[in-house]
Each structure stands twice: as C-alpha cells, then as structure tokens.
Amino acid sequence: MKQPQSDIHDSIATRWRDYIQGLEQALTQVDKDIEEAAKMADQCNAEWCTATEHVIDDLASALFSIHEPKFASDEDTEKLKTLKRKVHDLYARYKSIGP
C-alpha cells in the first residue's frame, strides 16, 4: 500500500516538471524571436525591445524564484540549472541586438 505522502510528492513532482517544461518552451520561443530579430536588426524598434526585455525578466524571475522540491531528481535539478543558464544567455544575446 502506497503512503499518502508518496502520492502527494508524486503529484507535486509531476506539476513541478510541467511548470519547468512550460518555462523551457517559453525560453525556446524567446530564443527564436531573438534569432529572427537579429536577422533584421535595423527593423527592431524600442517597443519590441521593451516587450522582449519584460518577457525575459519575467522568465528569469520565475526560474530564479523556484523552490526546488527536496524530492526532485538529479535530472530535475540539472534541468533547472540549464534553464537558468539559458535565460542568462538569452538576455546577453538580446542586449547585443537592441537599438
């Protein structure tokens, strides 16, 4: 018989991974947007830059404020570290193409 806390931990871990996956998908989309903007840097405007910076800031805040559950796997821990590095790299790339 499974312990009730095990079910709770499993449920939290599943939702936590879903949340991390959503953040990863958002970072991938921002990465594509920055790549496209870099190809047409002369057409990037202040409005786009401001909006992009806000999105990156929101993603960074979300990633760096996550409390990692004590029962997170090593794979989960590494995924979070990777996403934190990615948001840092995205911000650097974004700053390199801004107006």
Rosetta blueprint (number, residue, H / E / L):
1 M L
2 K L
3 Q L
4 P H
5 Q H
6 S H
7 D H
8 I H
9 H H
10 D H
11 S H
12 I H
13 A H
14 T H
15 R H
16 W H
17 R H
18 D H
19 Y H
20 I H
21 Q H
22 G H
23 L H
24 E H
25 Q H
26 A H
27 L H
28 T H
29 Q H
30 V H
31 D H
32 K H
33 D H
34 I H
35 E H
36 E H
37 A H
38 A H
39 K H
40 M L
41 A H
42 D H
43 Q H
44 C L
45 N L
46 A H
47 E H
48 W H
49 C H
50 T H
51 A H
52 T H
53 E H
54 H H
55 V H
56 I H
57 D H
58 D H
59 L H
60 A H
61 S H
62 A H
63 L H
64 F H
65 S L
66 I L
67 H L
68 E L
69 P L
70 K L
71 F L
72 A L
73 S L
74 D H
75 E H
76 D H
77 T H
78 E H
79 K H
80 L H
81 K H
82 T H
83 L H
84 K H
85 R H
86 K H
87 V H
88 H H
89 D H
90 L H
91 Y H
92 A H
93 R H
94 Y H
95 K H
96 S H
97 I H
98 G L
99 P L
